[in-house]
Structures are given as C-alpha cells and as structure tokens.
Amino acid sequence: MVSSDRVVRDQVLVNEVRAELKGSIAAWFGLLVVTAFLASHFVHRADKAGFALWLGVMSTVLAGWLAAWIAFRSRPPSDAAILRAWIPGAKLIMWLCNLATAASVWVFLPVSDPDLRAMLVVLCAWFLIIQFAAATEATQVLRSAVVLVLGSLTAWLLVERPPYFLPLGLFLILFGATLIAIRRFVRQAVVKAARAQAVADASRRQLAQALVELERERDAKTHFIRAASHDLQQPLQAAGLFLDAIAPGRAQAVSLDNAKRSLGAARSLVEAMLQHLRLEGRAVKPKWARLVAGELFDRVKLTQASAAAAARVRLSFAGARIPLRADPDLLARAVENLVSNAIRHSGGGRVLIGVRRSAGQVTLWVIDDGTSFDLEDEARLFMPFEQGSQVGAAGGFGLGLASTRGLVELMGGTCGVKQTASKGAAFHIRLPADPAFDEAKCAA
C-alpha cells in the first residue's frame, strides 16, 4: 500500500511539474519586468554592493529559469529525470529568488520615499501571490517565501519605525498566515484531484494491457482451433487413403504400416491437446517416487525409438545411474516431448539424452546436432501455440514445449534452452535433487 501511494504521489509530482514548466514563461516574463524596473530605478540610489549582489542573484534566477524552460520544451525529460534532477533544481531556483526578494527589502526601502515604499510592499505581496498561484506540490516553497519576505519586511518596519509601522507589521503577519492557510486548503483539493486522475490513468493503462492480453489469448485460441482442424485432418485422411489401398500382395504390409503411423500421429496430436487442457485446468497432481535415470531412458526408448529410426536419428543416453525424485509419468512425458521435438524439427542425426547432478539439483539434457533455433524465437518457444521459425512442414500445435514447462513446474523444476557450440539446441530440465540420496551418500 505504501509503495502504491508513493508511486501515485510521484506521478502527481511529475504531472504537475510538466504542467508548471510549460506554462511558467508568463511568470518568468512578469518577474523579468519587475526586475528590470527595480534595476533601472535603483541603480544610482541603492548601496552598490547590495544592489550588485541582488542583481546578480536575480539575473542567475532568470537565466536558469529560461534555460530550464527551453531545455524542457526542446527535449522533455523522463519521469525519473524529473524526480531526480528537475524538482530539486526548480526548488533551488525558487529559494534563490525568495532570498533575493527578502534581501531587496534592506537594499531598496532605506533609499525610497513613502510612496515608493508603499509600491515596494505591494510588489512583495504580488510576488507571494504569484507563488501562491504558480507553485505546485513538487516545488512548494510558499511557506519559506512568506517567512523570508514578510519576515524581512516586518523586521525592517520594527527597526526603522515608519508611520503606522505596528499595524502594518501586524497586517503583514496576518496576510502571510492567510496565504499559507488558503494555500493548504487549495493544495489538498488539487492533490486529491491529481491523485484521482493518476489512479484513473493507471487503471486505464491496466485495462488496456488486459485487453491486449485478452485479444492475444483469443487470437492464440483461434489459431489453435484452425491448426487443430488442419493438422488432425491430414493424418486421418492419409490413414483412410492407405487403408483404401490395402490389397492382397506385397504392398499390404507397407500400407498397414503407413496407416498405423498416420493414426499414431493423430493420436499424438489429440494427446497433446488433452494434456495441455489438463495442465491449464490444474487437473494434474504429481505422484512422487524415486527412480534412477535408466528407468526414464527405457521409457523414452520404448516410445521414441521407432520415430527416431524412421527419421534416421540416433538416440544416445548418459548418466543412467543418477537417482531422481519426481513423478515418473510426468517426467517421462516432459522428456518425451523434448526428444520428439528434436527428432521432428531439428533436422540433425543424433539426439543425446543425459542426466547430470550438481549443487543440490539434477539437470536432464536433450541435445541435438541439428539446425537449432533463431535467437529471436527463444523467448517464446515455451509459450502455448507458439513454434520456432525452423519447424517447417513438421506441423504440430506448438503445445509440446509449453506442456513440458507445465509438467516440470508441477514438480518444482524449471526448463530452458540454449544453443550449442555446433549450432544445435540444448534443452534442459532442472529438478531438486533427491535428499535421501544425499543423506545416504553422507552416511557412507
């Protein structure tokens, strides 16, 4: 909650600074006119040292203000830059202006006649009213301005004791207190409205993002349905043609074998869809067991050997004795997805399935020597209904790697991919190591 309030407050400050700096040129021009008038009127009257110091500070303030306005208009800063540099810089300029105005009381009033003194008091009040109207929550220095300017005026009245100095001093104190009180109420209303606007803007951005995600999900599902209707029809139609071609003779065995493969491909697609739907519905619960990697390898050989042989891909295994703690069925399905993906899409001639144990975790690798993947595809390979640009005509729904990630996360693991030195792909699954094996190894 505190963090959220801070974010909203920072956004309010940034918005106000942008609005203030864009419109502050009018206040700058007014301050320039008053400064020029005072400089021309008192250049030969006021104390030279005090006048030079006042004019130098006011010139610095006006030059810095104008430079900031030009820089802001030509290259608007980021929100972070406004919070880090622009707000402190604006406060510094206003502090210098307040100090110069407070000091000018002791430079100009001693050499002024009664009428000119009255005008200078009015100009000080005008200066405070301008701050009251223009300063924002970010650059709020009105209280210090009231204390400095009116305090300096009151102190001069008490020292010099001109006519009506006591009621005039009391009036200045009352005027300053009134300004601060009104400013407080006004700022509360303005800040409240600005906060509401910032919250509304944030809600609109979140809604827009949600709509984008919803549209993307809808498009993905539409693509999924289109792919399903296309990819399921192909193997089933092929199976029908092969079965129609069955006739007594040598071609019968070949036709039956092709029909089995086509129906097997259709079954694999249906299984991939069902598996993805079960994972999305959180209907899969892991059943933990202890096994060695060799048992996992045996199942992979059983399910993938024929497809590897047909694709002329050699399967290799390493680390068969390493113990694992996982759901045997979920882990086998996850690895089978990776192996099947390598056989169908890599275009290589060898797939290595290996297991390595280190630092309290077990890593299963599926490494091929094929054409790998484009680097821009890496971020989306494990997303549902997404496929790499190297898939080609092998087809599929883009659910294999997404299902692998879902299965592995159910077992508390992670998965990923990187390119190999030979430009192949190295997919990995990382799972927590079996603690019982660590205890047994330590006891031994």
C-alpha positions as CSV (number, residue, x, y, z in Angstrom):
1,M,0.0,0.0,0.0
2,V,2.8,2.4,0.9
3,S,4.6,1.6,-2.3
4,S,1.5,2.2,-4.3
5,D,0.9,5.5,-2.6
6,R,4.5,6.5,-3.3
7,V,4.0,5.7,-7.0
8,V,0.8,7.7,-7.2
9,R,2.5,10.6,-5.4
10,D,5.5,10.6,-7.7
11,Q,3.2,10.5,-10.7
12,V,1.3,13.5,-9.3
13,L,4.5,15.4,-8.8
14,V,5.7,14.6,-12.3
15,N,2.4,15.7,-13.9
16,E,2.4,19.0,-12.0
17,V,6.0,19.8,-12.9
18,R,5.3,19.2,-16.6
19,A,2.2,21.5,-16.4
20,E,4.1,24.1,-14.4
21,L,7.2,24.3,-16.6
22,K,5.2,24.5,-19.8
23,G,3.2,27.5,-18.5
24,S,5.8,29.2,-16.4
25,I,7.0,31.5,-19.1
26,A,4.3,34.1,-18.2
27,A,5.5,34.2,-14.6
28,W,9.1,34.5,-15.8
29,F,8.2,37.4,-18.0
30,G,6.4,39.2,-15.1
31,L,9.5,38.7,-12.9
32,L,11.7,40.0,-15.6
33,V,9.7,43.2,-16.0
34,V,9.7,43.9,-12.2
35,T,13.4,43.1,-12.0
36,A,14.2,45.5,-14.9
37,F,12.0,48.2,-13.3
38,L,13.8,47.9,-10.0
39,A,17.2,47.7,-11.5
40,S,16.7,50.9,-13.6
41,H,15.1,52.8,-10.8
42,F,17.6,52.0,-8.0
43,V,20.9,51.6,-10.0
44,H,22.1,55.0,-8.8
45,R,20.2,55.2,-5.5
46,A,20.9,51.9,-3.7
47,D,24.1,50.7,-2.0
48,K,26.3,49.5,-4.7
49,A,27.4,46.2,-3.1
50,G,23.9,45.3,-2.0
51,F,22.5,46.2,-5.4
52,A,25.1,44.3,-7.3
53,L,24.5,41.2,-5.2
54,W,20.7,41.4,-5.6
55,L,21.0,42.0,-9.4
56,G,23.5,39.1,-9.7
57,V,21.2,36.6,-7.9
58,M,18.1,37.7,-9.8
59,S,20.0,37.5,-13.2
60,T,21.1,34.0,-12.3
61,V,17.5,33.0,-11.3
62,L,16.0,34.4,-14.6
63,A,18.7,32.9,-16.8
64,G,18.4,29.5,-15.1
65,W,14.6,29.6,-15.3
66,L,14.7,30.4,-19.0
67,A,17.3,27.8,-19.8
68,A,15.3,25.1,-18.0
69,W,12.1,26.1,-19.8
70,I,13.9,26.0,-23.2
71,A,15.5,22.6,-22.4
72,F,12.2,21.2,-21.2
73,R,10.4,22.3,-24.4
74,S,13.1,21.1,-26.8
75,R,13.7,17.7,-25.1
76,P,11.1,16.7,-22.5
77,P,12.8,14.7,-19.7
78,S,11.7,11.3,-18.4
79,D,9.7,10.9,-15.3
80,A,12.7,9.6,-13.4
81,A,14.8,12.6,-14.5
82,I,12.1,15.0,-13.3
83,L,12.1,13.3,-9.8
84,R,15.9,13.1,-9.7
85,A,17.0,16.4,-11.0
86,W,14.3,18.8,-12.2
87,I,12.3,19.1,-9.0
88,P,15.4,19.8,-6.8
89,G,16.6,22.3,-9.4
90,A,13.3,24.1,-9.5
91,K,13.3,24.3,-5.7
92,L,16.8,25.8,-5.7
93,I,15.8,28.5,-8.2
94,M,12.8,29.5,-6.2
95,W,14.8,29.5,-2.9
96,L,17.3,31.9,-4.6
97,C,14.5,34.1,-5.8
98,N,13.0,34.2,-2.3
99,L,16.3,35.1,-0.7
100,A,17.0,37.8,-3.2
101,T,13.5,39.3,-2.7
102,A,13.8,39.2,1.1
103,A,17.3,40.9,0.9
104,S,16.0,43.5,-1.5
105,V,13.9,45.0,1.3
106,W,17.1,46.2,3.0
107,V,18.6,47.4,-0.3
108,F,15.6,49.4,-1.7
109,L,13.4,50.6,1.2
110,P,16.1,52.7,3.0
111,V,16.5,54.9,-0.1
112,S,12.8,55.1,-1.0
113,D,10.3,57.9,-0.3
114,P,7.0,56.9,1.4
115,D,5.1,56.4,-1.9
116,L,7.8,54.2,-3.4
117,R,7.9,52.2,-0.2
118,A,4.2,51.5,-0.4
119,M,4.7,50.4,-4.0
120,L,7.5,48.0,-2.9
121,V,5.3,46.5,-0.3
122,V,2.7,45.9,-2.9
123,L,5.3,44.3,-5.2
124,C,6.3,41.9,-2.4
125,A,2.7,40.9,-1.9
126,W,2.4,40.4,-5.6
127,F,5.5,38.2,-5.6
128,L,3.9,36.0,-2.9
129,I,0.5,35.8,-4.7
130,I,2.3,34.7,-7.8
131,Q,4.0,31.9,-5.9
132,F,0.6,31.0,-4.3
133,A,-0.9,30.6,-7.8
134,A,2.0,29.0,-9.7
135,A,3.9,26.8,-7.3
136,T,3.0,23.1,-7.3
137,E,3.2,20.4,-4.7
138,A,6.6,19.5,-6.2
139,T,8.1,23.0,-5.9
140,Q,6.2,24.2,-2.9
141,V,8.2,26.8,-1.1
142,L,5.4,29.3,-0.3
143,R,5.8,28.9,3.4
144,S,9.5,29.7,3.3
145,A,8.8,32.6,0.9
146,V,6.2,34.0,3.4
147,V,8.6,33.7,6.3
148,L,11.6,35.2,4.4
149,V,9.9,38.1,2.5
150,L,7.2,39.1,5.1
151,G,9.6,38.5,7.9
152,S,12.2,40.7,6.3
153,L,9.6,43.4,5.7
154,T,8.3,43.2,9.3
155,A,11.9,43.3,10.7
156,W,12.6,46.4,8.7
157,L,9.5,48.1,10.0
158,L,10.4,47.3,13.6
159,V,13.9,48.7,13.0
160,E,13.1,51.9,11.1
161,R,9.7,52.6,12.8
162,P,8.0,54.5,9.9
163,P,4.4,55.8,10.4
164,Y,1.9,53.1,11.1
165,F,4.7,50.5,11.4
166,L,3.0,48.5,14.1
167,P,-0.4,48.0,12.4
168,L,1.4,47.4,9.0
169,G,3.6,44.8,10.6
170,L,0.6,43.0,12.1
171,F,-1.2,43.2,8.8
172,L,1.7,41.6,7.0
173,I,1.8,38.7,9.6
174,L,-2.0,38.2,9.1
175,F,-1.6,38.4,5.3
176,G,1.1,35.7,5.4
177,A,-0.8,33.4,7.7
178,T,-3.9,33.8,5.5
179,L,-1.9,32.9,2.4
180,I,-0.5,29.8,4.0
181,A,-3.9,28.6,5.3
182,I,-5.6,29.2,1.9
183,R,-2.8,27.5,0.1
184,R,-3.1,24.5,2.3
185,F,-6.8,24.0,1.6
186,V,-6.3,24.6,-2.1
187,R,-3.4,22.2,-2.4
188,Q,-5.3,19.5,-0.6
189,A,-8.1,19.8,-3.1
190,V,-5.7,19.9,-6.1
191,V,-3.6,17.0,-4.8
192,K,-6.7,14.9,-4.2
193,A,-7.9,15.6,-7.7
194,A,-4.5,14.9,-9.2
195,R,-4.2,11.6,-7.2
196,A,-7.6,10.6,-8.5
197,Q,-6.5,11.4,-12.1
198,A,-3.3,9.4,-11.6
199,V,-5.2,6.4,-10.3
200,A,-7.7,6.7,-13.2
201,D,-4.8,6.8,-15.7
202,A,-3.1,3.8,-14.1
203,S,-6.4,1.9,-14.2
204,R,-6.9,2.8,-17.9
205,R,-3.4,1.5,-18.6
206,Q,-4.0,-1.7,-16.8
207,L,-7.3,-2.2,-18.6
208,A,-5.6,-1.5,-21.9
209,Q,-3.0,-4.1,-21.1
210,A,-5.6,-6.6,-20.0
211,L,-7.5,-6.1,-23.3
212,V,-4.3,-6.6,-25.2
213,E,-3.6,-9.9,-23.4
214,L,-7.2,-11.0,-23.8
215,E,-7.1,-10.3,-27.5
216,R,-3.8,-12.1,-27.8
217,E,-5.2,-15.1,-26.0
218,R,-8.3,-15.1,-28.2
219,D,-6.1,-14.9,-31.3
220,A,-4.0,-17.8,-30.0
221,K,-7.0,-19.9,-29.4
222,T,-8.4,-19.1,-32.8
223,H,-5.0,-20.2,-34.3
224,F,-5.1,-23.3,-32.2
225,I,-8.6,-24.3,-33.5
226,R,-7.5,-23.6,-37.0
227,A,-4.3,-25.6,-36.6
228,A,-6.3,-28.5,-35.0
229,S,-8.8,-28.7,-37.8
230,H,-6.0,-28.7,-40.3
231,D,-3.4,-31.0,-38.6
232,L,-5.9,-33.5,-37.4
233,Q,-7.4,-33.9,-40.8
234,Q,-4.1,-34.6,-42.6
235,P,-3.1,-37.8,-40.8
236,L,-6.7,-39.1,-40.6
237,Q,-7.2,-38.6,-44.4
238,A,-3.9,-40.2,-45.1
239,A,-4.9,-43.2,-42.9
240,G,-8.1,-43.5,-44.9
241,L,-6.2,-43.5,-48.2
242,F,-3.7,-46.1,-47.0
243,L,-6.5,-48.4,-45.8
244,D,-8.3,-48.0,-49.1
245,A,-5.1,-49.0,-50.8
246,I,-4.8,-52.3,-48.9
247,A,-4.9,-55.2,-51.2
248,P,-3.5,-58.7,-51.2
249,G,0.1,-58.7,-52.1
250,R,3.4,-57.2,-51.0
251,A,2.0,-53.6,-50.7
252,Q,-0.4,-54.7,-48.0
253,A,2.2,-54.6,-45.2
254,V,3.6,-51.2,-46.3
255,S,0.0,-49.7,-46.4
256,L,-0.8,-51.0,-43.0
257,D,2.4,-49.6,-41.6
258,N,1.8,-46.2,-43.1
259,A,-1.8,-46.3,-41.8
260,K,-0.5,-47.0,-38.3
261,R,1.9,-44.1,-38.4
262,S,-0.8,-41.7,-39.6
263,L,-3.2,-42.8,-36.9
264,G,-0.3,-42.6,-34.3
265,A,0.4,-39.0,-35.4
266,A,-3.3,-38.1,-35.0
267,R,-3.3,-39.8,-31.5
268,S,-0.2,-37.8,-30.5
269,L,-1.9,-34.5,-31.5
270,V,-5.0,-35.4,-29.6
271,E,-2.9,-36.4,-26.5
272,A,-1.0,-33.1,-26.7
273,M,-4.3,-31.1,-26.7
274,L,-5.7,-33.1,-23.8
275,Q,-2.5,-32.8,-21.8
276,H,-2.4,-29.0,-22.3
277,L,-6.1,-28.7,-21.3
278,R,-5.5,-30.8,-18.2
279,L,-2.5,-28.6,-17.2
280,E,-4.5,-25.4,-17.8
281,G,-7.3,-26.8,-15.7
282,R,-4.9,-27.8,-12.9
283,A,-6.2,-31.3,-13.0
284,V,-2.8,-32.9,-12.9
285,K,-1.2,-33.7,-9.5
286,P,2.3,-35.2,-9.2
287,K,2.8,-38.6,-7.6
288,W,6.2,-38.6,-6.2
289,A,8.5,-41.6,-6.5
290,R,12.2,-42.4,-6.5
291,L,13.8,-43.8,-9.7
292,V,17.1,-43.9,-11.5
293,A,17.7,-42.2,-14.8
294,G,18.0,-45.5,-16.6
295,E,14.3,-46.3,-15.9
296,L,13.4,-43.0,-17.6
297,F,15.7,-43.8,-20.5
298,D,14.0,-47.2,-21.0
299,R,10.6,-45.5,-21.4
300,V,12.0,-42.9,-23.8
301,K,13.5,-45.7,-25.9
302,L,10.2,-47.5,-25.9
303,T,8.1,-44.5,-27.1
304,Q,10.7,-42.7,-29.3
305,A,12.9,-45.4,-30.9
306,S,10.6,-46.1,-33.8
307,A,10.2,-42.4,-34.7
308,A,14.0,-41.9,-34.4
309,A,14.7,-44.8,-36.6
310,A,12.2,-43.6,-39.2
311,A,13.9,-40.1,-39.1
312,R,17.4,-41.7,-39.2
313,V,18.2,-40.1,-35.8
314,R,20.5,-41.9,-33.4
315,L,19.5,-41.7,-29.7
316,S,22.3,-41.7,-27.1
317,F,22.0,-41.8,-23.3
318,A,24.3,-40.8,-20.4
319,G,24.0,-40.8,-16.6
320,A,21.7,-43.8,-16.3
321,R,22.6,-44.5,-12.6
322,I,21.8,-41.0,-11.3
323,P,18.9,-41.1,-8.9
324,L,15.8,-38.9,-9.4
325,R,12.8,-37.9,-7.3
326,A,9.9,-37.0,-9.4
327,D,6.6,-38.2,-10.8
328,P,7.8,-40.9,-13.3
329,D,4.9,-40.4,-15.7
330,L,5.1,-36.6,-15.7
331,L,8.8,-36.6,-16.1
332,A,8.7,-39.1,-18.9
333,R,6.1,-37.1,-20.7
334,A,8.2,-33.9,-20.3
335,V,11.4,-35.6,-21.7
336,E,9.5,-37.4,-24.4
337,N,8.2,-34.0,-25.6
338,L,11.7,-32.7,-25.9
339,V,13.0,-35.8,-27.6
340,S,10.1,-35.9,-30.0
341,N,10.6,-32.2,-30.7
342,A,14.3,-32.8,-31.5
343,I,13.5,-35.8,-33.8
344,R,10.8,-34.0,-35.8
345,H,12.2,-30.4,-36.0
346,S,16.0,-30.3,-35.5
347,G,17.0,-31.9,-38.8
348,G,20.0,-33.5,-37.1
349,G,21.3,-37.0,-37.0
350,R,21.8,-37.5,-33.2
351,V,20.0,-36.7,-30.0
352,L,21.7,-37.1,-26.6
353,I,19.6,-37.6,-23.5
354,G,21.7,-37.1,-20.5
355,V,21.5,-36.5,-16.7
356,R,23.9,-34.6,-14.5
357,R,23.8,-34.0,-10.8
358,S,25.4,-30.9,-9.1
359,A,24.7,-28.3,-6.4
360,G,21.6,-30.0,-4.9
361,Q,19.9,-30.3,-8.2
362,V,19.6,-32.7,-11.2
363,T,19.7,-31.5,-14.7
364,L,18.3,-33.5,-17.6
365,W,19.6,-32.5,-21.1
366,V,18.2,-33.2,-24.5
367,I,20.8,-32.1,-27.0
368,D,20.6,-32.3,-30.8
369,D,23.1,-31.6,-33.6
370,G,20.6,-30.0,-35.9
371,T,19.9,-26.5,-37.1
372,S,18.9,-25.1,-33.7
373,F,16.6,-22.2,-33.5
374,D,16.6,-18.4,-34.2
375,L,17.7,-16.3,-31.2
376,E,14.5,-14.2,-31.6
377,D,12.4,-17.4,-31.1
378,E,14.0,-18.2,-27.7
379,A,11.7,-16.1,-25.6
380,R,8.5,-17.6,-27.0
381,L,9.5,-21.3,-27.5
382,F,7.9,-22.4,-24.3
383,M,4.7,-20.4,-24.8
384,P,1.4,-22.2,-25.8
385,F,0.5,-22.2,-29.5
386,E,4.0,-20.8,-30.5
387,Q,6.5,-22.5,-32.7
388,G,10.0,-21.7,-33.8
389,S,10.7,-20.5,-37.3
390,Q,12.6,-23.7,-38.1
391,V,9.5,-26.0,-37.6
392,G,8.7,-26.1,-41.3
393,A,6.3,-28.7,-42.6
394,A,6.6,-31.0,-39.5
395,G,3.4,-29.4,-38.1
396,G,2.1,-29.6,-34.6
397,F,0.1,-27.2,-32.4
398,G,3.0,-25.6,-30.6
399,L,2.0,-27.3,-27.4
400,G,4.9,-29.7,-26.8
401,L,7.3,-27.3,-25.1
402,A,4.5,-25.5,-23.3
403,S,3.4,-28.8,-21.8
404,T,6.9,-29.6,-20.9
405,R,7.2,-26.4,-18.9
406,G,3.9,-27.0,-17.2
407,L,4.8,-30.6,-16.2
408,V,8.2,-29.6,-14.9
409,E,6.8,-26.7,-12.9
410,L,4.3,-29.1,-11.3
411,M,7.4,-30.9,-9.9
412,G,9.0,-27.8,-8.7
413,G,11.5,-27.5,-11.5
414,T,12.4,-25.2,-14.4
415,C,13.3,-25.7,-18.0
416,G,15.1,-23.7,-20.7
417,V,17.1,-23.9,-23.9
418,K,20.3,-22.6,-25.3
419,Q,22.3,-23.0,-28.5
420,T,25.2,-25.5,-28.5
421,A,28.7,-24.8,-29.9
422,S,27.7,-26.8,-33.0
423,K,24.6,-24.6,-33.6
424,G,22.3,-27.4,-32.3
425,A,19.8,-26.9,-29.5
426,A,20.3,-28.0,-25.9
427,F,17.0,-28.2,-23.9
428,H,17.3,-28.8,-20.1
429,I,15.0,-29.7,-17.2
430,R,16.2,-28.9,-13.7
431,L,14.7,-30.6,-10.7
432,P,15.6,-30.6,-7.0
433,A,17.9,-33.5,-6.1
434,D,16.8,-36.5,-4.1
435,P,17.6,-35.6,-0.4
436,A,17.5,-39.2,0.6
437,F,20.4,-39.9,-1.8
438,D,22.4,-37.1,-0.3
439,E,21.8,-38.5,3.2
440,A,22.8,-41.9,2.2
441,K,25.9,-40.6,0.4
442,C,26.9,-38.7,3.6
443,A,26.3,-41.7,5.8
444,A,28.5,-43.8,3.6
